[in-house]
Amino acid sequence: MGAGSLIRHAGAEEAMFLRKSEPTPPPIMVWAWERPEDLSFVDPREVGVAFLSRTIHIRSEGVHVCPRLQPLRVPEGAYLTAVVRIETERKKPLRDTSELRPQMTSAIIEAVKMRGVSALQIDFDAKVSERAFYRALLQDMRRLLPKSIALSITALASWCLHDDWLSGLPVDEVVPMLFRVGPDRDQVFFHLEKGGDFAPICRRSIGISTDEGRPRLPPGRRLYLFHPGPWSEGALRKIMSEVRP
Amino acid sequence: MNVKKVRMIRIIVPFALVLSWGILPAYSCGPFFPTTYFEYSLHPDFPLETFAKGRLGILKPTYAASYLLVAYRYLAGIPLDEEEQQAMVGLWKGRFFEDQRTRPPVWEWLAMREKVPGSQKFQYLDATRSEQRGGHFLWYLNCTDDAFITARKTLEERIEKFGLRSFEVREWLSAQDMVFVNCPKGPTIPPLAPDGIHPLIKADRAYQIAAAHFYAGDFDTAENLFREIAKDPSSPWKEIAPYLAIRAIVRKASLTEGEGKNNRTLLAGAKAELSVLLADKSLSKMHPAAERLLDLVQVRANPEKRIKELSVAILKGRSGSTLKTKVEDYLYLSNLPEEERPDELTDWIRSFQGDNLDPCMRGWKETHSLPWLVAALSKMKTDHPDLRALLDEADKVIPGSPAFPSLSYYGIRLLLDSGRTEEALRRLDQLLSKDRDLLPQSSINIFLGLRMKLARDFKEFLADAKRMPAGIFYDFGGKGVPQEEDALWDKEFKRFEGLPLLDSDSVGVFNKEISLRMALDAVKGDRLPEHLRRQVALSAWVRAVLIDQNEIAAELATSLQGLVPELKSEFAASLSEKNKKDRKFSALLLILRNPGMTPYLQPGIGRLTPLDRIDEYRDNWWCSGQEGREFATPCPLVESAAKSPAFLTEDNRKEGEQEWNALLKIGAAPDYLTRQVIERFKMKPQDPRIPEALHFAVKSTRYGRVTRDTSDLSKEAFTVLHRRYPNSPWTQKTPYWF
C-alpha cells in the first residue's frame, strides 16, 4: 500500500502534534492491547503502534501497577507510543492524597523509558469528580516528561463536544474514541454525520474500532485503530481500505 | 495452524507460566450498568463452592475449561475432596476477584525501607523488565512479590538485631536498593562488603550481589555466586542458594529464544539438579518451591508430554492443594496447538466446548461413560440413528447424579425439537417440583424458560415468566462476574433479593406478541406480584396511549392509580378529560413529565432511576424501532427476538402483531412527543399546558434517544416556546435547544 494517500489523511496539523526534529507519527496508529501481538507486517512509514505498556489501578491503599507481560513484534523503525491505562475504584471516590500523584507520575514515566518510544498516551475514564485530579496529573506529566516525548490522551467523544473540560490541557493530542461510546453514541454520530466537528483540541486524531460502524469522519485526522482480537495483516488491510479517503 | 502463531505461543508459554500469574482482571471501559443475571454462560452460579462440591447444574459448552475439568471429575466418579475443592475455589476466585485488602508487597517494602533514617525516598519501583531484540519486545516480571516480601522481612530482622540507625542496617539497605535497581534495568551491582563488617551483613552482601546479577540478567554469574553461597555453612542463605542457582538456569532458558538445543540442555540440567535437591532432606524447607520449579521445567522442556502428565494427575484425584497449580499449568498448556487425539480430559473438554457431534459420539461409543453421554446428548440431532439409545441411557441416570440436570436439559431440548411436547412438559413439571431443590438457580431458570414456551395458557405463561435472578451486580468485566465476591447482591440491589423478575424471553413476548387486552388481564389478575403488575401496567398504558387504544388506556389508568400511587392524581386528571384529544394530550404530558415511561417492558431490574427523573445515561422514554441506519445504536427492546409461546392463538398473535406494527410507526420518543406537542400548539395554542409541554419536549431532545430529525424538531419547539410564550416560567427554564 502506498504511503502518500494516508499521509495526506493525517493532515496539516501534523506540525502541532510533535515538536520539530522529533520522529513524526504516521497517519495510522494501531492499538496493541494486552495480548501477544505480532505487527511485524506493518509498513512503518504508514502505521505506528500504540501498545498498552501498563495498567495502573488507583486504590484506596495505593497505586497498583500491572505491567504489560505479553510480547510485541513491530518492524524496525516503527513509531511507538506507550499507552498507560488508568483504572480507579468504581465504587469509591478517588482521594488525591499528597502521595498519589508523585506515585502515579513515577509509575507512568517508566513506560517511556523503553528504547524506541516516542510518545506517551494516557487512557482513562474520568468521572466528573475525578477531573481536577486528572488535569493536575497531566500537568505534572508534561512537566516531567522529556520534551522529545509527545503526550497524548484518549477521550470520551462527549468530552470533545458539549462537555469541554479538556481545554487548556498541556497535551499534544486528544483522541476522541468513536467506539464503545455508550449513551452519547447517537448524538455524537449524528453530529459528525451532519458535518459537525469536535472541539479544536480534539481535532488531530480519532479512535475507531474494526468491529463497530462509524459515521463520516472529519478529514485530516490521524486514525487510531482498535481491534478486539490480535491483529492480523488481513484485519489491518480491511480497515485501512475502509478508512482511506 | 499458522507457523508464526505456533512460534509465538511457544515463546509466550514460558513467560506466561513464570511471570504472568496474578494479572488482574481486565476491565472494559465504562460507563457500567447493573446487570440482572438469570443464568451465566461462562461459569456456574455463585457461590462457586457449591459447584466445587459437585452440584453441577446444567453444564454449558460455553463454560471455561476450569469448570468443565471439575465437572468431568464428578461425572467420571472422581469427586474432589475438601482440599481439592478449596484449591479450585481459590483458583477461580483468584481470577475473578482482586484482593483489595492488602497492599502490594512492593509498596510494603518501600514503606518499610523509608523507616531507616537517611534513606532515599522512592515513589515507585518498577518490577518489570523489558527485553528488545530488533523489533521484538518482551516484558517479564523480573522481581516478584516474593523478592519484596523477603527483603522486607530481612530488613526487619536486621533492624531488630543491629538497630534502626546502625551502620550495618544502612549498609544492608544501600546494597538492597542497588539490587532492586536491576528490576527494570541494569546492571547495578553492589560492591563487596566493607572489611570488618559483621559476618551476617557480609553474608547478606554476597547474597545481594548474586541477586543483583540474577535480576540484571547475568545468569551464569548469578548461578556461580549462588553455588558459592550454598557452600558457606555460616550463610543464612545457604538453604535457598541451591534452589536459586537452579532458578538462574531456568530463567536463562526461559529467556533464550531460538536456541532450542541449548535451551533443552539447560532445562535437562535444571531438572536433574531439582531431583537431587528434592532428594536432599536437609533442604526440605525448599522442597515446595523446588517442586513448583520442577513443574515449570517440565512444562517448558516438553509441553506436549507435560499436558498429558498433568491430565492424568488431575484425573487421579487426591491432589490436595497442589490441584490448583496442576490445573493452572494444564490450562496454560491447553492453549498449545491441538493434537489430533489429545488426552482423555482435553479431548472431552474440547469436544464438549465444540459444535461437532462426531467426536462426542466417538467418545461415547468408546467409553460408554457419563461425561461422554452428556457431551454426546448436548450435540445430538433429532434425526440421528443413535438418538433413542442415547435418550434411553440418559433416562437411567437418577436425580442425585451430577449428570442429572444436564442430561435432563439436553434430553428435554431434543424432545421439544422432535415435537414430543407432552413428554417434555411432564418431565419439566417433575423437575420444577420434585427435583427443584437439587438445582442451582440458573438451572431452574433455564428449565422455566423451556417450560414457558410450552405454557398451555396465559396463566401458565405468567407463572413461568417469573424468575429469581442468580445475581444482580455491576459487571465491569462483561463476563458475569461481580467486582467483589460479596457484591453478588450489591447493597443497592438488596431490595430485589427474593423478588421474581422477568427475563428477556418473557419480555420479548410481552413486547411483541402479547396484546394490550392480555396485558390488562395480567394487570388485573393475581399471577404476577404487585411490582411486576406495576411494570406491565405502565408499559401497556403508554403503548395504549400511543396507538390510540383509548378504552384499554382508561382501564389501565384506573389500575395505575393504585399501582403507582405517586402519580395517582395525574392518572385521575387524565381520566377526567372528556374530550378524546384533550385526554391524549393530558396523557402525553404525563409521559413527558416522566422520562421513565416507555411502551416497552425491560428485563431484570430495568431502569433504576425514578420515573420522574432524567436518567444520566440516556435511558429516558423510548428509542425508535425504525432507526435501522448503519451506525445508530440498536434499540434492544425492539430488536429482541420473541419466542412465541404455544398457547397464543392465531387471533392472539394477529392482535399483538397489529399493535406492535402500530407502535413501530411511532418512532423515537423525542421526535414523536415533540411533533405531538407542536401539533397541539397549532390546534389549541391557548391551552395553558402548552409551554410546559414544549419545555419537556425540548428536554426530551437532549436526554432521549435521538435520530437525524431530532435536532430540527428541538429547534422548532424551542422557537415556538420563546416566540409565543416569552413570559412563561417554562420558557425561562429552556435556555437552549439541542
HADDOCK unambig.tbl for C-alpha pairs under 7 A between the chains (distance, minus, plus):
assign (segid A and resid 61 and name CA) (segid B and resid 103 and name CA) 6.24 0.50 0.50
assign (segid A and resid 64 and name CA) (segid B and resid 104 and name CA) 6.92 0.50 0.50
assign (segid A and resid 66 and name CA) (segid B and resid 23 and name CA) 6.86 0.50 0.50
assign (segid A and resid 67 and name CA) (segid B and resid 128 and name CA) 6.68 0.50 0.50
assign (segid A and resid 68 and name CA) (segid B and resid 139 and name CA) 6.34 0.50 0.50
assign (segid A and resid 69 and name CA) (segid B and resid 20 and name CA) 6.34 0.50 0.50
assign (segid A and resid 69 and name CA) (segid B and resid 139 and name CA) 4.98 0.50 0.50
assign (segid A and resid 69 and name CA) (segid B and resid 140 and name CA) 5.50 0.50 0.50
assign (segid A and resid 70 and name CA) (segid B and resid 138 and name CA) 6.74 0.50 0.50
assign (segid A and resid 70 and name CA) (segid B and resid 139 and name CA) 6.41 0.50 0.50
assign (segid A and resid 71 and name CA) (segid B and resid 137 and name CA) 5.70 0.50 0.50
assign (segid A and resid 71 and name CA) (segid B and resid 138 and name CA) 4.63 0.50 0.50
assign (segid A and resid 71 and name CA) (segid B and resid 139 and name CA) 6.47 0.50 0.50
assign (segid A and resid 72 and name CA) (segid B and resid 136 and name CA) 5.91 0.50 0.50
assign (segid A and resid 72 and name CA) (segid B and resid 137 and name CA) 5.09 0.50 0.50
assign (segid A and resid 72 and name CA) (segid B and resid 138 and name CA) 6.55 0.50 0.50
assign (segid A and resid 73 and name CA) (segid B and resid 135 and name CA) 5.47 0.50 0.50
assign (segid A and resid 73 and name CA) (segid B and resid 136 and name CA) 4.38 0.50 0.50
assign (segid A and resid 73 and name CA) (segid B and resid 137 and name CA) 6.07 0.50 0.50
assign (segid A and resid 74 and name CA) (segid B and resid 135 and name CA) 4.80 0.50 0.50
assign (segid A and resid 74 and name CA) (segid B and resid 136 and name CA) 6.35 0.50 0.50
assign (segid A and resid 75 and name CA) (segid B and resid 135 and name CA) 5.24 0.50 0.50
assign (segid A and resid 76 and name CA) (segid B and resid 134 and name CA) 6.34 0.50 0.50
assign (segid A and resid 76 and name CA) (segid B and resid 135 and name CA) 5.15 0.50 0.50
assign (segid A and resid 102 and name CA) (segid B and resid 123 and name CA) 6.31 0.50 0.50
assign (segid A and resid 103 and name CA) (segid B and resid 123 and name CA) 4.92 0.50 0.50
assign (segid A and resid 103 and name CA) (segid B and resid 124 and name CA) 5.82 0.50 0.50
assign (segid A and resid 106 and name CA) (segid B and resid 123 and name CA) 6.21 0.50 0.50
assign (segid A and resid 106 and name CA) (segid B and resid 124 and name CA) 5.79 0.50 0.50
assign (segid A and resid 107 and name CA) (segid B and resid 124 and name CA) 5.97 0.50 0.50
assign (segid A and resid 182 and name CA) (segid B and resid 31 and name CA) 6.92 0.50 0.50
assign (segid A and resid 183 and name CA) (segid B and resid 617 and name CA) 5.44 0.50 0.50
assign (segid A and resid 183 and name CA) (segid B and resid 618 and name CA) 5.73 0.50 0.50
assign (segid A and resid 186 and name CA) (segid B and resid 632 and name CA) 5.83 0.50 0.50
assign (segid A and resid 186 and name CA) (segid B and resid 633 and name CA) 6.35 0.50 0.50
assign (segid A and resid 186 and name CA) (segid B and resid 706 and name CA) 6.40 0.50 0.50
assign (segid A and resid 187 and name CA) (segid B and resid 706 and name CA) 6.46 0.50 0.50
assign (segid A and resid 190 and name CA) (segid B and resid 708 and name CA) 6.14 0.50 0.50
assign (segid A and resid 213 and name CA) (segid B and resid 630 and name CA) 6.80 0.50 0.50
assign (segid A and resid 213 and name CA) (segid B and resid 631 and name CA) 5.13 0.50 0.50
assign (segid A and resid 214 and name CA) (segid B and resid 631 and name CA) 5.97 0.50 0.50
assign (segid A and resid 215 and name CA) (segid B and resid 631 and name CA) 6.64 0.50 0.50
